[in-house]
Amino acid sequence: MRKAHAIYCFLSIIVIFTTPVLTLAYDINDKLNTDTTLTGVYQYGDIDHGEPHHPGRGSGILDVRMNFHPTKTDEFQLTASYTDQDGLNAVSPFSLAPYDDDLKSDLRHINGRDRSYLLEAWYKHKFILSQDSSLAITGGIIDSSCYIDDNAFANCETTQFMNEIFVSQKNVNLPSYDIGGAAELEISKFTIRAVEMATKNEEGRHYNYHACQLGYKADTGLGEGNYRIYGFLTSDKFQNDNESGHERLKGWGVSCDQKLGEILGVFTRLGWQDDEAAVDHEKIYSLGLNVNGKLWCREKDEIGVGYAYLEGADEADINHTNAAEAYVKFQVCDFSDLTFDVQYIQDRIKEDKDPEGFIYGIRLNTYF
């Protein structure tokens, strides 16, 4: 009864808050548009970490994006986000975050800087090289996850999976919301993306991040497929595994998604990173399935199922991690969707008790 009452109160607050706001939405013009999303999430854990543990936490996130197209080849964007909660992430004992959205600790003093809540502020110019080729250059405060390790079925914590391992490949160490630049070359069905960023790590050290991705879009009788391979490298500003010096982060990975007709889609990711620096996991493998709501005559509904296995680094405390997640998303109306989610996470620790258990979640999105 206590859990049901908490969920009911949380959803009631979201509905009460969003109803008057929706009346303020309007189109500005054909060159300037805004997208705003209000997301409410409640997660409840049934966790065994030496003894039973049943935490329950909620969060509400307001995301605002403003995009300005003065011409067909020029684009400016500002993205901001606000929340005053850290949700279940604040008390979770797992090596993987149960919810991968940007929460309180991520939005204040971003990357150890004085800036808070402002996530992106960039300018892009696209050079049209021919009928089927172009080069886009972006500079400013950017998010590297928008360019590297993207995936059609496992890439958005707001509308798809909640656990971080199914949003982006953890071993890519993608930095977000800092100074950088990106180049995107498109030639027919091939794309080449390169990202350069200057940011700070958790140890407070400034470092440079470099990444490059080659992608191919396949159109087959089954449907569209996307196949990507990428690599990354940082400057040597990360503590090594015996705390005697500093090393680089470096590695590579693959991200693929393929439609299997109008109903089904599959995805897979694999990644490896060098473990000379102090890292939790050296190898990661994940795969999953997407089911479109056309199966039950509701095209905007969907089901997602994913499994991931993470192999611990040689000197890390973690031997390996298993993670599985399933969600079902219902389109409530034109401006709202509701997701029910369940996760299972298991960390095998070398010299400590193993945390494992289920996390049940509910997520309500309102768009205006």
C-alpha positions as CSV (number, residue, x, y, z in Angstrom):
1,M,0.0,0.0,0.0
2,R,2.8,2.4,0.8
3,K,4.4,1.9,-2.6
4,A,1.2,2.3,-4.4
5,H,0.4,5.5,-2.5
6,A,3.8,6.9,-3.3
7,I,3.4,6.2,-7.0
8,Y,-0.1,7.7,-7.1
9,C,1.1,10.9,-5.3
10,F,4.0,11.3,-7.6
11,L,1.9,11.0,-10.8
12,S,-0.7,13.4,-9.4
13,I,2.0,16.0,-8.8
14,I,3.2,15.7,-12.4
15,V,-0.3,16.0,-13.8
16,I,-1.2,19.0,-11.7
17,F,2.1,20.7,-12.6
18,T,2.0,20.1,-16.3
19,T,-1.7,20.9,-17.1
20,P,-1.4,24.7,-16.8
21,V,2.0,24.8,-18.5
22,L,0.6,23.1,-21.6
23,T,-1.6,26.0,-22.3
24,L,1.5,28.2,-22.8
25,A,2.9,26.2,-25.7
26,Y,3.0,27.9,-29.1
27,D,4.9,28.0,-32.4
28,I,7.3,30.9,-32.8
29,N,8.2,30.8,-36.5
30,D,9.6,28.5,-39.2
31,K,13.2,29.3,-38.2
32,L,12.9,29.2,-34.4
33,N,11.4,26.4,-32.4
34,T,11.4,25.1,-28.9
35,D,11.0,21.6,-27.5
36,T,10.2,21.1,-23.8
37,T,9.9,17.8,-22.0
38,L,8.8,17.3,-18.4
39,T,9.8,13.8,-17.2
40,G,8.6,12.2,-13.9
41,V,10.3,9.0,-12.8
42,Y,9.7,6.8,-9.7
43,Q,11.9,3.7,-9.1
44,Y,11.6,1.1,-6.3
45,G,14.4,-1.3,-5.5
46,D,14.2,-4.9,-4.2
47,I,17.9,-5.3,-3.6
48,D,20.0,-7.8,-1.6
49,H,23.4,-6.4,-0.5
50,G,24.2,-8.5,2.5
51,E,20.7,-7.8,3.8
52,P,17.4,-6.9,2.1
53,H,17.2,-3.2,1.0
54,H,14.1,-1.6,-0.4
55,P,14.8,2.0,-1.4
56,G,12.3,4.1,-3.4
57,R,13.1,7.5,-4.9
58,G,11.5,9.8,-7.5
59,S,12.7,12.7,-9.7
60,G,11.2,15.3,-12.0
61,I,13.3,16.6,-14.9
62,L,12.5,19.7,-17.1
63,D,14.4,19.7,-20.4
64,V,14.2,22.8,-22.7
65,R,15.7,23.0,-26.2
66,M,15.8,26.0,-28.4
67,N,16.9,25.6,-32.0
68,F,17.4,28.5,-34.5
69,H,17.8,27.9,-38.3
70,P,18.6,31.3,-39.9
71,T,19.4,29.5,-43.2
72,K,19.2,26.0,-44.5
73,T,22.9,25.4,-43.7
74,D,23.3,27.3,-40.4
75,E,22.0,26.2,-37.0
76,F,22.2,27.4,-33.4
77,Q,21.1,25.4,-30.4
78,L,20.7,25.9,-26.7
79,T,19.8,23.1,-24.3
80,A,19.0,23.4,-20.6
81,S,17.8,21.0,-17.9
82,Y,16.7,21.3,-14.3
83,T,15.9,19.0,-11.5
84,D,16.4,19.1,-7.7
85,Q,16.7,15.3,-7.1
86,D,19.1,12.4,-7.7
87,G,16.5,9.7,-7.7
88,L,17.5,6.1,-6.9
89,N,21.0,6.7,-8.3
90,A,21.9,8.4,-5.0
91,V,21.4,5.2,-2.9
92,S,22.0,2.4,-5.5
93,P,24.9,0.0,-4.6
94,F,25.4,-1.0,-8.2
95,S,28.2,-0.1,-10.6
96,L,25.5,0.8,-13.2
97,A,23.2,3.8,-12.7
98,P,19.5,2.6,-12.7
99,Y,18.5,5.9,-14.4
100,D,20.8,7.6,-16.9
101,D,19.2,11.0,-17.2
102,D,21.0,14.1,-16.0
103,L,20.0,14.6,-12.4
104,K,20.9,17.0,-9.6
105,S,24.6,16.0,-9.2
106,D,25.1,16.2,-13.0
107,L,23.5,19.6,-13.5
108,R,25.2,21.7,-10.9
109,H,28.7,22.9,-11.5
110,I,28.9,20.8,-14.6
111,N,32.3,19.1,-15.1
112,G,33.6,20.9,-12.1
113,R,32.9,24.3,-13.7
114,D,30.9,27.3,-12.5
115,R,28.1,26.6,-15.1
116,S,24.9,24.9,-14.0
117,Y,21.8,23.7,-15.9
118,L,23.1,24.9,-19.4
119,L,23.9,21.7,-21.2
120,E,24.5,22.7,-24.8
121,A,25.3,25.9,-26.7
122,W,26.6,25.4,-30.2
123,Y,26.7,26.5,-33.8
124,K,26.7,24.2,-36.8
125,H,27.3,25.0,-40.5
126,K,26.7,22.4,-43.2
127,F,28.7,22.5,-46.5
128,I,26.8,20.9,-49.4
129,L,29.5,19.1,-51.4
130,S,27.2,17.3,-53.9
131,Q,23.7,15.9,-54.2
132,D,24.5,13.0,-51.9
133,S,27.4,14.3,-49.8
134,S,27.8,17.0,-47.1
135,L,30.2,18.1,-44.4
136,A,28.8,19.6,-41.1
137,I,31.1,21.4,-38.6
138,T,29.8,22.1,-35.0
139,G,31.5,24.1,-32.3
140,G,30.7,25.2,-28.8
141,I,29.4,23.4,-25.7
142,I,28.5,20.0,-27.1
143,D,27.6,16.5,-26.0
144,S,29.8,13.8,-27.5
145,S,27.1,11.1,-27.1
146,C,25.1,12.9,-29.9
147,Y,27.8,11.8,-32.4
148,I,29.4,8.6,-31.1
149,D,27.8,5.2,-30.2
150,D,24.3,6.2,-31.3
151,N,21.7,3.5,-31.8
152,A,18.1,3.6,-33.0
153,F,16.7,1.3,-30.3
154,A,18.9,1.9,-27.3
155,N,20.0,5.5,-27.0
156,C,17.5,7.6,-25.1
157,E,16.8,7.5,-21.4
158,T,13.7,9.6,-21.8
159,T,11.8,7.4,-24.2
160,Q,13.6,4.0,-24.2
161,F,15.7,2.1,-21.6
162,M,16.5,3.7,-18.2
163,N,19.7,1.8,-17.2
164,E,22.8,3.6,-18.4
165,I,24.2,0.4,-20.1
166,F,21.4,0.5,-22.7
167,V,21.6,4.2,-23.3
168,S,25.3,4.4,-24.3
169,Q,28.2,2.1,-24.1
170,K,29.8,2.7,-20.7
171,N,33.3,2.0,-21.9
172,V,33.3,4.8,-24.4
173,N,33.7,7.2,-21.5
174,L,31.7,9.8,-23.5
175,P,32.1,13.4,-22.1
176,S,29.1,15.7,-22.1
177,Y,28.4,19.4,-21.9
178,D,31.8,21.0,-22.4
179,I,33.8,22.9,-25.0
180,G,34.5,20.9,-28.1
181,G,33.9,20.5,-31.8
182,A,32.5,17.8,-34.2
183,A,32.8,17.1,-37.9
184,E,30.2,14.9,-39.7
185,L,31.0,13.8,-43.3
186,E,28.2,12.1,-45.2
187,I,28.8,10.4,-48.5
188,S,25.8,8.5,-49.8
189,K,25.2,5.7,-47.2
190,F,28.5,6.2,-45.3
191,T,29.2,8.7,-42.5
192,I,32.4,9.6,-40.7
193,R,32.2,11.5,-37.5
194,A,35.0,13.0,-35.4
195,V,34.8,14.6,-32.0
196,E,37.3,16.7,-30.0
197,M,36.5,17.9,-26.5
198,A,38.3,19.6,-23.6
199,T,36.8,18.7,-20.2
200,K,37.6,17.6,-16.6
201,N,37.5,14.1,-15.0
202,E,36.2,13.1,-11.6
203,E,39.7,13.7,-10.2
204,G,39.5,17.3,-11.3
205,R,42.2,17.0,-14.0
206,H,41.7,18.7,-17.4
207,Y,42.0,16.3,-20.3
208,N,41.3,16.1,-24.0
209,Y,39.0,13.5,-25.6
210,H,39.3,12.4,-29.2
211,A,36.9,10.0,-30.9
212,C,36.1,8.9,-34.5
213,Q,33.2,6.8,-35.8
214,L,32.6,5.2,-39.2
215,G,29.0,4.3,-40.0
216,Y,27.0,2.6,-42.8
217,K,23.3,2.7,-43.4
218,A,21.9,-0.4,-45.1
219,D,18.5,-0.6,-46.8
220,T,17.5,-4.2,-47.2
221,G,14.2,-6.0,-47.8
222,L,13.8,-6.4,-44.1
223,G,14.3,-2.7,-43.4
224,E,16.8,0.0,-42.4
225,G,20.0,-1.0,-40.6
226,N,22.8,1.0,-39.1
227,Y,26.3,-0.3,-38.5
228,R,29.0,1.7,-36.7
229,I,32.5,1.1,-35.5
230,Y,34.4,3.7,-33.4
231,G,37.5,4.4,-31.4
232,F,38.5,6.9,-28.7
233,L,41.6,8.2,-26.9
234,T,42.2,10.6,-24.1
235,S,45.2,12.5,-22.8
236,D,47.1,10.8,-19.9
237,K,45.2,12.4,-17.0
238,F,43.6,9.3,-15.3
239,Q,44.9,7.5,-12.3
240,N,46.4,4.1,-13.2
241,D,45.4,0.9,-11.5
242,N,48.1,0.9,-8.8
243,E,47.8,4.7,-8.1
244,S,51.5,5.2,-9.0
245,G,50.9,7.5,-12.0
246,H,48.5,8.5,-14.8
247,E,47.4,6.8,-18.0
248,R,45.2,7.4,-21.0
249,L,41.8,6.0,-21.6
250,K,41.5,4.3,-24.9
251,G,39.4,1.7,-26.6
252,W,37.0,0.8,-29.4
253,G,33.5,-0.4,-29.9
254,V,30.7,-1.4,-32.3
255,S,27.0,-0.3,-32.2
256,C,24.4,-1.8,-34.6
257,D,20.7,-1.7,-35.1
258,Q,18.6,-3.5,-37.7
259,K,14.8,-3.5,-38.4
260,L,13.3,-6.8,-39.1
261,G,10.1,-5.7,-40.9
262,E,7.7,-3.2,-39.6
263,I,7.3,-4.8,-36.1
264,L,10.6,-6.0,-34.9
265,G,14.1,-4.5,-34.5
266,V,17.3,-5.7,-32.9
267,F,20.4,-4.0,-31.6
268,T,23.8,-5.0,-30.3
269,R,26.8,-3.3,-28.8
270,L,30.3,-4.5,-27.9
271,G,33.2,-2.5,-26.5
272,W,36.7,-2.9,-25.1
273,Q,38.9,-0.4,-23.3
274,D,42.4,-0.7,-22.1
275,D,42.7,-1.3,-18.3
276,E,46.1,0.4,-17.6
277,A,44.1,3.2,-16.1
278,A,41.8,2.4,-13.1
279,V,38.5,1.4,-14.7
280,D,35.7,-0.9,-13.5
281,H,35.0,-2.9,-16.7
282,E,37.3,-3.9,-19.5
283,K,34.8,-5.6,-21.9
284,I,31.1,-5.0,-22.5
285,Y,28.6,-7.0,-24.6
286,S,24.9,-6.1,-25.0
287,L,22.0,-7.0,-27.2
288,G,18.3,-6.4,-27.3
289,L,14.9,-6.5,-29.1
290,N,12.4,-3.8,-29.9
291,V,8.8,-4.5,-30.7
292,N,6.6,-1.8,-32.3
293,G,3.1,-1.2,-31.2
294,K,1.8,-1.9,-34.7
295,L,1.6,-5.5,-33.4
296,W,-1.5,-4.5,-31.4
297,C,-2.6,-1.6,-33.7
298,R,-0.9,1.2,-31.6
299,E,2.0,2.4,-33.7
300,K,3.4,4.8,-31.1
301,D,3.6,2.1,-28.4
302,E,6.7,-0.1,-28.0
303,I,8.4,-2.8,-26.0
304,G,12.1,-3.0,-25.4
305,V,14.2,-5.9,-23.9
306,G,17.9,-5.9,-23.4
307,Y,20.7,-7.9,-21.7
308,A,24.3,-6.8,-21.0
309,Y,27.4,-8.6,-19.7
310,L,30.3,-6.5,-18.4
311,E,33.7,-8.1,-17.7
312,G,35.7,-6.4,-14.9
313,A,39.2,-5.1,-15.4
314,D,42.1,-7.1,-14.0
315,E,42.7,-4.8,-11.0
316,A,39.1,-3.7,-10.4
317,D,37.0,-4.8,-7.5
318,I,34.3,-6.1,-9.8
319,N,34.7,-9.5,-11.4
320,H,31.7,-9.1,-13.7
321,T,28.3,-7.5,-14.0
322,N,25.0,-8.8,-15.4
323,A,22.2,-6.5,-16.3
324,A,18.8,-7.1,-17.9
325,E,15.9,-4.6,-18.6
326,A,12.5,-4.7,-20.1
327,Y,10.0,-1.8,-20.6
328,V,6.7,-1.2,-22.2
329,K,5.8,2.3,-23.4
330,F,2.2,3.5,-24.0
331,Q,1.3,6.6,-25.9
332,V,-1.3,8.2,-23.6
333,C,-2.1,11.1,-25.9
334,D,-0.5,13.4,-28.5
335,F,1.7,15.1,-25.9
336,S,2.3,12.3,-23.3
337,D,3.6,8.8,-22.9
338,L,3.8,6.4,-19.9
339,T,6.5,3.7,-19.4
340,F,6.6,0.7,-17.1
341,D,10.1,-0.7,-16.5
342,V,11.9,-3.5,-14.7
343,Q,15.6,-4.1,-14.3
344,Y,17.8,-6.8,-12.9
345,I,21.3,-6.0,-11.9
346,Q,24.0,-8.2,-10.4
347,D,27.6,-7.2,-9.5
348,R,30.0,-10.0,-8.7
349,I,32.5,-8.4,-6.3
350,K,35.9,-10.0,-5.7
351,E,36.3,-9.4,-2.0
352,D,32.9,-8.2,-0.8
353,K,29.2,-9.1,-0.8
354,D,27.5,-9.1,-4.2
355,P,24.7,-6.6,-4.7
356,E,21.9,-7.9,-6.8
357,G,18.2,-7.3,-7.2
358,F,15.3,-5.9,-9.2
359,I,14.4,-2.3,-9.8
360,Y,10.9,-1.4,-10.8
361,G,10.3,1.9,-12.5
362,I,7.5,4.1,-13.9
363,R,8.1,7.1,-16.2
364,L,5.7,9.8,-17.4
365,N,6.7,12.2,-20.2
366,T,4.9,15.3,-21.1
367,Y,5.9,17.2,-24.3
368,F,5.1,20.8,-25.1
